[in-house]
Amino acid sequence: MPSDNRRRRALLAQRARTAFFPVAIASLCLTQPACQLEPQTPEVHYSLSADTTAVDPQTKEPLVPRAVQDQILGSLEMLFGTPAYPSFLRTQAWIDDGYDPNYPQYPVEDPGGSGEISDALMEEIQADNAQRFRTQLAHVEAGRYEAVELPSTMPDLIREWSSMLQETPVEKRTGEFQAGARELLSNWYPSLRDSSELYRQQCLHCHGTNGGGDGPTSRFLNPLPRDYRKGVFKFTALKDKARPRRQDLFRILDEGVTGTAMPSFRRFSKAELHGLTDYVRLLGIRGMVESDLVVTYQNESAISVDYVTEAYERTWKRWKDQDDKLIALEEAVPAPTPELIARGRELFLDAKTGNCASCHGEQGLGNGPSAFTLDPDTGEKVSAYKDDWGHPIVPRNLTYGLFRGGRRPVDIYRRIHAGINGTPMPALGGVLPAKDIWAIVHYVGTLSENAHPTAQAAVSHAPSKSDSEPKAH
């Protein structure tokens, strides 16, 4: 980890640069060859959602007046910055507490961070950085500093590296300089600006600038990419439709989503994936605050300055400290005995208990009687349900064995216990005891046995009580 003094200076300097979103700084590296930036790409801007800018179909006038739209957009820029300089605005309470969500890698102190990245996790990130920057570190060890090239997805790291070179003459690049260069790369954790650039290059084409799932390639995909702006993420380890934790978002980035266009991004380093986690969360919180402000205007015909801050703090609280919502295993995963599987089948078919067959069908084919309806205009068979984003949705065909939230027994248990956020899939955790949910889990496992590993084989790799929670790496 960086020394306390160096970390303090770095934090204060970066905050001074970004406190008022100085877009003019973006032109600095254009005059500095050592910045190593690629040619400029078109600048992207956050915008308001289609719901915010919707017009009355009769009058053709915006439902939210344009002056109010401008107020909302300005408030969001104050709170979250721009794609070129994203950041969370620190409230007075956060400043008083030494809390800063822009720097999750540092503990809560003055100046500090949010403390989300533990010392143990930071050690893993440092070890991974040694591999991520192995070529650059080799140049550093050999004293070939001018040969160090950094990816364009790391603009803040590029800027800091360039500053080190520019501020230190060649003849003064001694052992102390080398140690600082080594430390800079080994301890690197992406700023939100770094992560915004990585998102622009790797994620925007599907998820869009605002995280609305409306990027230029999204219309070619089925299912559509996730829209972060509602703060609704389908696959978490949490109950009560809680907002995802860092671990939940990291896992999706790390593993991808089976059966969709969402790939695994494991080719990137742990630091980069945690940085993307930070940035996706920013987009989710930004979208929720926007919706909150629109609803407030619709109800109150005005949005006060104080309410903007209240909406921001309230939304952040919904994303923070979600560990109490974790669906943890109290006991080891029970073995899939014939008796337990038979009980699972009984619950799966019984309309008064599990009632799974009503949507998934008696054979688990996703063709239950409640899953479809007839279009009143065409008479065609269509989906009976829509998800929270307004898209038609059909139940999973369980015989495929493709479970987008993971196919470990604990993953399926959590889907049944908590339901699936944003979908009609209900939660049975408050209806059935744990032993009955496990019975359904193991029965579901048998539905795809012919094409996939048996339920018994899956259980043999299931996590125990002590390691049931997936780690964020």
Secondary structure, 3 states (H helix, E strand, C coil): CCCHHHHHHHHHHHHHHHCCCCHHHHHHHHHCHHHCCCCCCCCCCCCCCCCCCCECCCCCCECCCHHHHHHHHHHHHHHHECCCCECCCCCHHHHHHCCCCCCCCCCCCCCCCCCCCCHHHHHHHHHHHHHHCHHHHHHHHCCCHHHCCCCCCCHHHHHHHHHHHHHCCHHHCCHHHHHHHHHHHHCCCCCHHHHHHHHHHHCHHHHCCCCCCCCCCHHHCCCCCCCHHHCCCCCCCECCCCCCCHHHHHHHHHHCCCCCCCCCCCCCCHHHHHHHHHHHHHHHHHHHHHHHHHHHHHHHCCCCHHHHHHHHHHHHHHHCCCHHHECCCCCCCCCCCHHHHHHHHHHHHCCCCCCCHHHHCCCCCCCCCCCEEECCCCCCEEECEECCCCCEECCCCHHHCCCCCCCCHHHHHHHHHHCCCCCCCCCCCCCCCHHHHHHHHHHHHHHCCCCCCCHHHHHHCCCCCCCCCCCCC
